[in-house]
Amino acid sequence: MTLRPREENCAPHGAGPARPEDAFRARIRNRLDAVRRVYVQLIGIPDYEGYLAHMAQNHPGEIVLSRKAFCARAIDRKYGVGGPRCC
């Protein structure tokens, strides 16, 4: 016996969550992503995905750094000439 979804639970492709549970999970996932981004910034880990989103939104057409180059630049900024700064 195969279960088929009821018509009212089916959403057209790209229309977003079809069920309230899906919407709830999407909201929880978004909140957890936001908490992760804040935590990562607080402890000083570079956010490559945030960098990509920033570049796409604010600097379209410009060349973006690879993940390796981005992390190297972030480490150099943090520990480069003069060492870390407190102020």
N, C-alpha and C positions, 0 to 999 in steps of 0.2 A: 504494500500500500504506500503510495507516495502522497505526501502532504503538499498541497498547493496553497500559496498565500491567498487570503481573501482580497478581493479587488480594492477595498478601501484602504488596505495596508500597503498597497503598491503605489509607489511614486514614480513619475516619469524620470528618465535618466537625467541626473544633474539637478533634480528638484530639491535635494536636501534629505534629511532624515524622514523616513516614512512612518515611524512609530515614535511615540513619546519617549520610550526607553532609549531609542537611538539619539534623540535630541538631548536627553539627559547625559548620556555617555559623551556626546560631543562637547557639551558644556564643561563636564568634569575634565575631559582631556585638554580643553583650552585653558582651564584654570591651572591644571598641573603644569602645562607648558609655560605659562606665565610665571609660576612659582619657580620652576627650574631655571628660567632665564635670569630672574632676580638673584637666585642663589649662586648661579655661575658667575654673575657679575660681582657679587660680594666677595667671593673667594678668589677672583682674579683669573678665571679660565676664559680665554677668548671665545666669543660666540660667532662662529663662522656662518651659521645659518642666518643670524641677525645681520651680519655684514653683507651677505648675498642679497637679502631682502632690501637693505638700505641702498645698496648699489643699484639694484633694479629699479627702485622707486625714485631715487634722487639723482642718479648718474647713469641713465640708460645709454648704452653704446660705448661706455668706457670699459676698458679691459679690467677684469676682476682678478685678484690674486688667487693662486691655488691654495688649497687648505694648508699645505706645508709652508708656503711663503707667508700666508696670513699668520700662522702660529709663530713663525720665526720673527716676524715683525712685531707681534704682540709681546713676545719674550724680550726682544731687544728694547722695546719701549719701557718695559717693566724693569729690566735689570741692566740696561745698556749703560752708556756713558754716565758716570757719576753714581750709579747704583739706584736703588729705589728711593723715592722721595717721600717724606712724610707730609709736606705742605707744598 
